[in-house]
Amino acid sequence: MEIILKQDIQGLGYKNDTVKVKPGYGRNYLIPQGFAIIANQSNKKMIAENIKQASHKAEKLKKDAQELANSIGDVVLEIGTKAGESGKIFGAITALQISDSLKKKGFDIDRKKIKIESIKQVGEYTAIIDLHREVKHDVKINVIAE
């Protein structure tokens, strides 16, 4: 089943993308929740017209995301946490903690846009910030024991 996404859905696609999903997922979840519409001919024309009209705005959003990525640059975040003698931390470092660290540095980034693997040891890691569909930025994270 082909659908057109009305908003960004992690792991599936971005707004106005046409994607194939299983019929049950589309009919029972995405369409009733308002996340997508069926990709028939009239809806495709409507979305194409909307994209055409919003291209200037989309270019500005991309430019703003690129400027934010450039301003973040090579920032290294230091996150202190309680850890055992072997270097294993109690709990895990989450996207929320990374988002809070970025806020302290002056960058307001939603935690949902930060992708990390499971951090359960003291050391250096890299998080990917998804600022725009074409702009992704890597941030180095230094986890230290307090």
N, C-alpha and C positions, 0 to 999 in steps of 0.2 A: 504494500500500500504506500502510495506517495503522499506526503504531506508537506505543507509549507509552515515553517516555524514562525510563531508570532513573537518569540522572545528567545534569548540565549538559553540553551539547556546544556549543561555540562555533560560531556561524553556523547552528545548527539549532534549538536551544531549550533550555529549562530542565527540571529534573527534574519528572517527572509530567505533562509536556505531551504532548498527543496531536498528532502531526504526520504529514503525508503525505510519503513519500519514494519514490524509485524502488524497485521490487521487488528488484533486484540489490543495491543499497546496503543495504537492510534485511536481506535474507536472508544475504548473504555477508559483511557487515561488522558492522553494529550488533547484531544478535541474537547471533551467535557470540561476539563480544567481551564480551557481557553489558551493553552500553550501552542496550539497549532490549528490549521484549517486544511481541508482536503485540497489536494493539488489538481483541481480540474482546470479546464481551459480559461474560464472567466476569472478564477482566483489568480491564475498565473499572470494574466494580463494586468489585473489590478495591482499585484505586487510589483510587476515590472514598471508600471507607471509610478508607483510610490517610490521605488528605488531611483528612478530617473529624476524625480522631483527632489529627493532627499540626498542626491549625490554630493551637492555642495556642503550640506551639513555633515555628511559622513566623512568628507575629506577633512573638515575642521576637527572632528572627533579624532581622526587618525593622527592629525598633526599635533593635537593636544596630548594624546597618548605618547607620541614620540618625544615631545618636549619633556613630559614627566619622566620617561625612561632615561633621557639624557641628564635630567637634573638629579635623578637617583644615582646614576653613574656607577662608580665602584664602591658604593657604601658597604661597609662590613658591619653587620649587626652583631653585638655581643649580648647574648642572653645568658644570664646567670640562673642556675637552678641547683637544687640540692642533689647531691650525687654520693654514691657509695665509694669505698676505697678503690674498687676495680674500675671506676669510671662510668658505671651504669647509673643513669639518673632515675630518680623516683618519679614515675609517670612518663610523660612524653612531652616534647615540644610541639605545640599545635600552631595552626595558621593564625589563630587569635593572638597568641603571644608574639608572633612575627609582625602581625598588623599593629599591635600596640607599640612594639619597638620602632616600627617605621613612623608611627604617629609622633613619638618622642623626637625623632629626627626631622619632623616637619612634613611628612608625606602621608596623606590620608588615603589609604588603600583598603578596600573592603577585603575581609578575610576570605571571602568566597573566590576571590581572584588569585589567591596564593596557593600554589601546588607544591607540596613537599612529600618526600617519602617519610617513613616512620623514623623519627629521631629519638633514640633511647640511649645514646651513649654521648659522652663528652667528646667534642671534636669539631671539625669544620664540615659544613654542609652547604648545599646550594638549593635555593628555592626559586621557582619560576613564577613570575608575576605576569598574569595574562591581562594586559592593559587594553588590548584591542584585538580583533581577529587577526591582524597582521603585525601587531607589536607585542612581543613578549620580551621580558627582561629577567636576567639572572641576578640574584642577590646572594652574596656570601653570608653565611650565618656561622658565628663562632660560639659554640655552646661551652660555657665554662662552669666549673663547680664553685659553689659559694661556701 
